[in-house]
Amino acid sequence: MQELGRLEDLPDEYRAALTAQNLVPLWPSLRAVLPPGKPMPRTRPTCWPYQDLRALLLKAGELTPIEKAERRVLVLANPGHGLEKMQASSTIYLGMQLLLPGEWAPAHRHTPNAVRMIVEGEGAYTTVDGEKCTMSRGDLILTPTGLWHEHGHDGDKPVVWLDVLDLPLVYYMEASYVTEGKAQTVTGVAADQSYQRGGVVPAPVFTRAEQPFPMLRYPWVDVRAALQALAASQPAIEAVQVAYVNPETGADCQKILGFSALMLRPGERLALPARSTAMVFHQIEGGADVALEGQQFSLVEADTCCIPGYTPVTLSNRSADQPAFIFIADDAPLQKKLGVYEVRN
Ligand SMILES: [Fe+2]
């Protein structure tokens, strides 16, 4: 590939004249913005072991009352982007949030889409758009763009969850903002039971649900059962994996980020192809090794890691007799809409 002219090859006077007119020559930066063959991601493979961050998160509970934090969160920041950018990848924000017994995180709504994956504790709930969603380990709860949400905790031990947002992207688009509101009136409990069986949906008097996000809570007990049923009924399938979808349309459950759950059979080793999306892995149960070129993370329960796009990765269940369960987030829905999604074998 032809080497291009550098900035320092240009006379100082000419460069100053360009700057004075808010102009920039493209050719010194062309190879950086359009690198040959594949992107040069800033996202670095990064792991956040839960036990280490848990101690610091509980300390935050002592240091900062909820009124002074609003959301008491430690952000899982990728050093490749600079910690101050508070992003795990180019599009994904990850935050570990602590709610102590009796605390209330006030109602708000915002343009970025959020989901939370419950990591530990019982007795907390989040109310989303009037629907009260209880929180248990492994549950996935959606708070899509524009929907009111607030969190409360009636239990007696700390509750922790992992927030996954498309905040970096929405912020980059200069479309990120929040609106604060009053406590919501609960109008019902989460409708997850209405969608408990695949292939049938509620259709009272021939009408179908019309809201864009008909299901806001995906209980882990159901997702786990679905994975085990899949493994038992189709032993030959390559990977025991399910996607979190809108049960009315079958489309991804949110528009920018995508979510799935994977079961590694005892001793299973699964090679995932290089895809254009960065990926986040969160270990729900068991232990798995995440191996990529020159690096390996050994996840134990509740650990989270992130790997850049265009990277083949191998997942291995370390146990010979127990399955391992992993939650995965990526930005495939966005990339597919934009036409840049790629799988390289
Ligand atoms: Fe929020």
Residues whose N, C-alpha, C, O or C-beta is under 5 A from the ligand:
A	BS01	LIG	none
